[in-house]
Amino acid sequence: MAATTRTAPSQAEADTRLSFARAALGVAGHEVTDPVLKDLLERVAREEITAEQAVADARRHVQG
C-alpha cells in the first residue's frame, strides 16, 4: 500500500474555507472579532493546527 503525502492547502483553498466559516457564523448571527480566535481559525483553514488543537487553545485564551 502506497503512502499518501498530504500537502498544505493553497491560499485560495484556505480563503474559501475561511469565507465558508465566516458565512456560517454570520447566518447564525455570530462574528469572530477576537484577534487570537481569528488567528486560530485561519491556522485551521491552512491546516497548520487541527480543529481540536484550536478548540483547546481557544478555551485557554477565553477561560484563562
DRENBA-424942 format. One record per residue: x, y, z of N, C-alpha, C in turn; residue in one letter. Coordinates in steps of 0.1 Angstrom, whole numbers, plus 5000, padded with zeros to 4 digits. Layout:
NODE   n.east   n.north   n.up   ca.east   ca.north   ca.up   c.east   c.north   c.up   code
NODE        X         Y      Z         X          Y       Z        X         Y      Z      a
...
//
This chain:
NODE   n.east   n.north   n.up   ca.east   ca.north   ca.up   c.east   c.north   c.up   code
NODE     5008      4988   5000      5000       5000    5000     5009      5012   5000      m
NODE     5006      5021   4991      5015       5033    4990     5010      5044   5000      a
NODE     5020      5050   5005      5017       5061    5015     5013      5074   5007      a
NODE     5003      5081   5013      4999       5093    5006     5005      5105   5013      t
NODE     5009      5114   5006      5015       5127    5011     5005      5138   5010      t
NODE     5002      5144   5021      4992       5155    5020     4999      5168   5020      r
NODE     4995      5177   5011      5002       5190    5010     4992      5200   5017      t
NODE     4998      5211   5021      4990       5222    5027     4981      5227   5016      a
NODE     4969      5232   5020      4960       5238    5010     4966      5251   5004      p
NODE     4962      5254   4992      4966       5266    4986     4960      5278   4994      s
NODE     4965      5290   4991      4959       5302    4998     4945      5304   4994      q
NODE     4942      5300   4981      4928       5302    4976     4919      5292   4983      a
NODE     4923      5280   4986      4915       5270    4993     4913      5275   5008      e
NODE     4924      5279   5014      4923       5284    5028     4913      5296   5028      a
NODE     4913      5305   5018      4904       5316    5018     4890      5312   5016      d
NODE     4888      5301   5008      4874       5296    5006     4869      5290   5019      t
NODE     4877      5283   5026      4874       5277    5039     4870      5288   5049      r
NODE     4878      5299   5049      4875       5310    5058     4862      5317   5055      l
NODE     4860      5319   5042      4847       5325    5038     4835      5317   5042      s
NODE     4836      5304   5040      4825       5295    5044     4823      5296   5059      f
NODE     4833      5295   5067      4832       5296    5081     4826      5309   5086      a
NODE     4831      5320   5080      4825       5333    5083     4810      5334   5079      r
NODE     4807      5329   5068      4793       5329    5063     4784      5321   5072      a
NODE     4789      5309   5076      4781       5301    5085     4779      5308   5099      a
NODE     4789      5314   5104      4788       5321    5116     4778      5333   5115      l
NODE     4779      5340   5104      4771       5351    5101     4756      5348   5100      g
NODE     4753      5336   5094      4739       5332    5092     4734      5329   5106      v
NODE     4742      5324   5115      4738       5321    5129     4738      5333   5138      a
NODE     4742      5345   5132      4742       5357    5140     4754      5359   5148      g
NODE     4765      5353   5144      4778       5354    5151     4789      5360   5143      h
NODE     4799      5365   5149      4811       5370    5142     4823      5369   5152      e
NODE     4834      5364   5146      4846       5363    5154     4853      5377   5153      v
NODE     4855      5383   5164      4862       5396    5164     4875      5396   5172      t
NODE     4877      5386   5181      4889       5385    5189     4901      5381   5179      d
NODE     4912      5389   5179      4923       5386    5170     4929      5372   5173      p
NODE     4930      5368   5185      4936       5354    5188     4927      5343   5182      v
NODE     4914      5345   5184      4905       5335    5178     4904      5335   5163      l
NODE     4905      5347   5157      4906       5348    5143     4919      5341   5137      k
NODE     4930      5343   5145      4942       5336    5141     4941      5321   5141      d
NODE     4934      5316   5152      4932       5302    5153     4924      5296   5141      l
NODE     4914      5304   5138      4905       5300    5126     4913      5299   5113      l
NODE     4922      5309   5111      4930       5310    5099     4940      5298   5099      e
NODE     4946      5295   5111      4955       5284    5111     4949      5271   5109      r
NODE     4937      5269   5113      4929       5256    5110     4927      5256   5095      v
NODE     4923      5267   5089      4920       5267    5075     4932      5264   5066      a
NODE     4944      5268   5071      4956       5264    5064     4962      5251   5068      r
NODE     4955      5244   5077      4959       5231    5082     4972      5231   5090      e
NODE     4975      5242   5096      4987       5243    5105     4985      5237   5118      e
NODE     4972      5237   5123      4968       5230    5135     4955      5223   5133      i
NODE     4951      5214   5141      4939       5207    5140     4928      5215   5146      t
NODE     4915      5212   5143      4904       5218    5149     4904      5216   5164      a
NODE     4908      5204   5168      4908       5200    5182     4919      5209   5190      e
NODE     4930      5211   5184      4940       5220    5190     4935      5234   5191      q
NODE     4928      5239   5180      4923       5252    5180     4913      5254   5192      a
NODE     4904      5244   5194      4894       5245    5204     4901      5245   5218      v
NODE     4911      5237   5220      4919       5237    5233     4925      5251   5235      a
NODE     4932      5256   5224      4938       5269    5225     4928      5280   5228      d
NODE     4917      5280   5221      4906       5290    5223     4901      5289   5237      a
NODE     4899      5278   5243      4894       5276    5256     4904      5283   5266      r
NODE     4917      5280   5264      4927       5286    5273     4927      5301   5272      r
NODE     4925      5306   5260      4925       5320    5258     4913      5327   5264      h
NODE     4901      5321   5262      4889       5327    5267     4887      5325   5282      v
NODE     4890      5313   5286      4887       5310    5300     4899      5313   5310      q
NODE     4910      5316   5304      4922       5319    5312     4930      5308   5318      g
//
